[in-house]
């Protein structure tokens, strides 16, 4: 369980420093298979002696292999190349939303070994926990599961209290209010559990399995039933004090607007979300949406929603960018790619009128590359391995 928040800057003891340095080296090898020790030292700013000790320990542990002979490269001295042994270990990522739970089994090299999905009843927390536990059991016992299991990451819908392991849900689902999620799941899952807000998890999924690694610092937006947000600054997720940082969907965008799922009024996601789209098209529930039909046949009501949702999203994102000084924005979600692209283009056009003039870099909008229906589960799967870094 995370330490109690403190007003003092926390230091790191010996084991903690070793864990951080080990994760840094693993990350460097995963990002650049075939990298040599000297290049790792240069990129991490660790000493050559430290790199030697960490690499030796990783090789002894079966996590990394190093070429026996020095291999020539186009520039510089020949190197012994390092690669992660994918079969060394795995992690499991779980994610749940209003209707489904999704799980992925991922090896340490970033390969998805297996994925699974089950329907759940979100109104009943105990039932949802049982569904997640069954997903976990199936992934843990999957015949292609090799190596040891390093941990379980869980992407949690709605506001969380990461210190106490609580889900602090909204008025819409009163049974979830301050529900002891981590403790309940730990009773059914025989492994350490790491909880992550679903917006942050999707942003991390984009980093490891999409286009985020190329950018390093970006605002991530995910359009699902609600509107998730994440901020990665110099490759680190900005989580806030309790794990709920960058809740873009709950920026107040409409004075005296509609009540939101979170219990507030006028939040951006009351319009910019599949729930907002469903209401704009005259439906009560997201399940009534036929996104394939929207793509196949032009709809005036959908065009009107794109106009409003894109304009409002661009305005809010420009304001957030002005605050955090990050110019790259990645937008992903459950809309069909051509429809999502229309929304991105509208948001890009609208943002121009609200971004601060004179900044060195103008706003740049990018479509997400991570698989949208898995991105939160994939991001959760990385937390047991890279949570200290990201």
N, C-alpha and C positions, 0 to 999 in steps of 0.2 A: 504494500500500500504506500502511495507517495507520502512524503513527509508533510507535516503541517506547515502551511505557508508562514514565512518569516519575513520580518522587515529587514533582515540582514542578508547580505550576499553569502550564499552557501559555498563552502570549499569542497574539495574532493579528496577523499582518503585514498590510500594506495590501491586497494582493489578496484575502486571506482575509476581511477585514472587508467588502470590496466584495461578495464572493460571498454572505456571510451577509445583508447588507442587501438585496441584490437578491432573494434567496430569500424574505426577509420580506415584501417588497413584492408579489412574485408570489403568495405565499400569501394575503395580504390581498385581492387582487383575485379570486383563485379562490374564496375563501370568500364574498365579497360582490360579485358582478358588478354593475357600475354605481357602485361606490364612487368618491368623489372624493379628490383629493390631500390635502385638509385632514384628512379622516377617516382616511386611511392614516397620516398624520403623528401623529395623536392615538393611534391604536391601536398603532403601532410605537415611538412616542417618538423617532422620528428628526426632524431639523430639516426645515423646509420646503424649505430649499436642497438638502438631501440627497435628499429625495423628488423634487424637480424634476429633479435630475441623473439619478437612477435611472429615473424614468419616461421622460425624454427618450431615454435609452439603450435602454430596452425598446421604445419606439416605433420608433426607428431600426433596431433589430434585427428588427423585424417580429413581436415577441412580444405586444405590447399595442396596442390602439387606444383613442383618446380621442374622445369626441363633439366635433364642431366647434363646436357652440353650447352655451351653458350651459342646462341643463335645470332647470326649477323643481321643488322638492320641497315636501312638506307643511310642513316646518319648516326654518329656517335659510336661508342664501343659496343661490341657484342654483349648480349645480356642472357641470363637464364630467366626464362619467362614463367610467370606465375598464373595459375588458373584455379578457380574454385572447383572442388569436386562436388558436382551437383547432388550426388547420392549421400553426401555426408549427413545432411539433416534437412528437416522440413519445418514449416510453420503452417498454422491453420488460421484463415481469416473468416470471420462470420459477420454477416450484416443482416439487419432486419428493417423493414419499413411497415407500412400500413397493412400490407396484404401478404408479403412473402418474406421468407428467410433464405439467404443465399450463403453458401460456404465454398471456400476454395482451399485446396491443398497445394502448397507452393514449395519448391525446393530452394536451397540457398542461392542457387544461380539465377533464380527468378523465373523458372519454368513452372507453368501451371500443370500439375499432375492430374488433378481431377476437380470438377466443380459440381455442385448439387444445389437443388432449390426445393423448398417445401412451402406450402401455404400455411399461414398461421392466423390466429384470431388475436388481433392487436388489443382488443378490449380487455383481455385477461392476461396479466403479466405472467402468472404461473404457467399458463398454457404456452405462452410464447417462449419461456425459458425451456420448457420440455422439448419444443420443436428445435431450438438451437442445440440442445444437448444431443438430440438424435442426429442432427447434421454433423456435429462434432464426432460422435461415435462412428458414423459411417465413414468419415474422412480419415479418422485415426486408424480404422481397421481396413482401409482400402487396400486391395492386393498390390497396387503399385506403390504403396507407401514404403519408402526405404529410408534407412538412417534414423537418427533419433529425432524426436519432436522437441523443438526449442521453445515453443510457446504458442499461445492462442490469443489472437487479437480480435476484438469485437467492436464493430462499428455500430454505435447506438443512436437511434433516432431521437431527436429532440435535445433539450438542454440536459446536461449531466453535471454531477458533482464528482469530479475525478478523484478528489481527495478521499471521499467516503464511499465511493463506488455506487452512488445513487443515480437513478434516472429521475429527473425533476420535470416530469411531463406537464402538459397543458391541461386546461379545463376540459378539453374535448375527451380526454381519457383519464378520468379522476383516479382510477385504480393504480395508475403509474406514478402518481404524485409522491415524490420522495421514496420511491420503491428501491429496496436494497438489492439492486440488480446483480452486482458482482458477487455478493454473498450467496444469493439464490442460485446463480449459475455455478459457482464454485462447489456447491453441494452435489452437482450432477456431472461436473467436468473434472477429471483427475489431472489437471495441469494448471499452471499459473495463467491467469487471465489478465490481459491488458485492454482497458476500455478507451475508446476514442470516439469523439463526436463524429457523426457521419459526414458532415461537411469537410472536416479536416481529413478524415480517412479518404474521401474522394480526391482531395487535393494531393495527398501522398500517393494514391494510386496513379494519378497522372504523372507524378514525378518518376516513379519506378517503372511504369508500364506504358507511359505515353510520351508526351513532348516536354514535360516539365523540367527534366534533367538538363536539357539544352539551355533553358532560360535561367534556372537557379532561383530567381526571385520573381514571383508572380502572384496575382490574385486569381483564385480559381472559383468558378461559379458552376453549380450543378443544378439543372432544372429537372426536378422529379415531381413527386406529389407536392412537395414544398420547394423551397429555394435554398440550397446549401451553399456555404461559402468557406473559403480557406485562404489564408495568407501565408505564403512561404517567402521568407526573407533570408537571402544567402543560404538557401537550401534547408533552412530550419522552419518548421511550422510554428507560427505564432499562436499559441493555444490559449493565452490568458491565464488567469489565476485558477479557474476551475475546469478548464478544458473546453470553453465555449467561445473562443476567440473568433472574430470575423463572421459573425452571424448576419451576413448581408441581407438575408431574407427578412430579417426583423428590424431593418432600418425603417423608420416611419416615413413613408413616401406619400401618404394621402391623409391630409388633415380631415378628421371626422370620417375616416374611411370605414370599410367593413371590418367586423371582428375577425381576428386571425386565429388560426389553430393554436397559437401560443397563449392566447388569452388577452393579448393587447389589441389595439385597433389601428387600422391603416398601415399595416406592414406591407413591404414590397411584395412579399410572396402571395398576398391575397389576389394579386393580378398575375405576377410573373411566376407561374407554376402550372403544372398540369391541373391542379385543383382550380386555379384561376381561369385556365382555358376552358375547363368543363363548364364552369359557371357562365362564362361568356357565350358559350354555345347552347346554353339553356339546359344543361344537365345538372343533376344533383350530385353525382359521384364521378370520380375519375374513371371507374370501371366502365362507365357508359361511353367513354370516348372511343372513337374508331380512328386511330391515327393513320392507318393505311388509307382509309377513305379520304381523310383530309389531304393526304399527299396526292392521291389520284385525281381528285376533283376540286377545283377552285371553290373557295367558300368566302363570301363577303364577310361573314361573321369572324372567320379566322383572320382575314386580312385586317379587320378592325382591331382584333386582339394583338396581332403582330405590331401594328402601329403604336398602340398604347404601351404594350409590354416592352417593346424594344426601346421606345423613347424613355420610359421610366427607368428601365434597367441601365441604359447608357448614362442618364443623369446621375443616378446613385453611384455607379461605378466610377465616374469621373470624380465625384466628391470623395469617395473612399481613396482613390488614387492620389488626390491632392493631400490627403491626410497622411498616408503611409509612404508616399514617394516611391511607388512601384508602378512602372509604366506598362508592363505586360499583363494582359488579362486573357485567361483561358476559359472558354465557356463550353461545357459539355452537358449532356442530359439525355432524357428518354424520348425526345422528339425525333422523328426520322431525320437523318442528316440534311436533306435539302430544306426541310422546314426549320431546323435549327440554324442553318446557315442564313436563312432570311432574317431570323431574329437577331443573329450576330451582326449582320450588316446594318440593320436598323439601329441597334445599340451603338455601333461604331459611329454612324452618322450623327446620332443624337449627342454623343459624348463630346463631340468637337466644341459645342457651344458652352460646355461646363468645365472643361479642363483648364488648369491654371496656365496662363500664357507665360512664356519665357523659360519654362523648364527645359533642361538639356535634351530630354527625350519625350517625344509625343506618345500618346497612348497607342498601343498596338493590340488588336484583338485577334485571338487565335482559336480555332475550333479544337476541342479536346480530341486526343488520339487514343486514350485508354478506352477499353471496351466498356461502354457506359453502364451496362447492366451488372458489371462485375467490379467497377472501379473502387467502390467503398470497401468491398470485401478484400480486394487486392491490397488496398492501402492498409487495412487492418492487419493483413498477414505480414506486412513488413515491420510492424511495430515491435513484436518480440525480438527481432534481430537488430533493428536500427533505431529503436525508440529513444536511446540515449543521444543519438545524433539528430534525429528529425522530430 
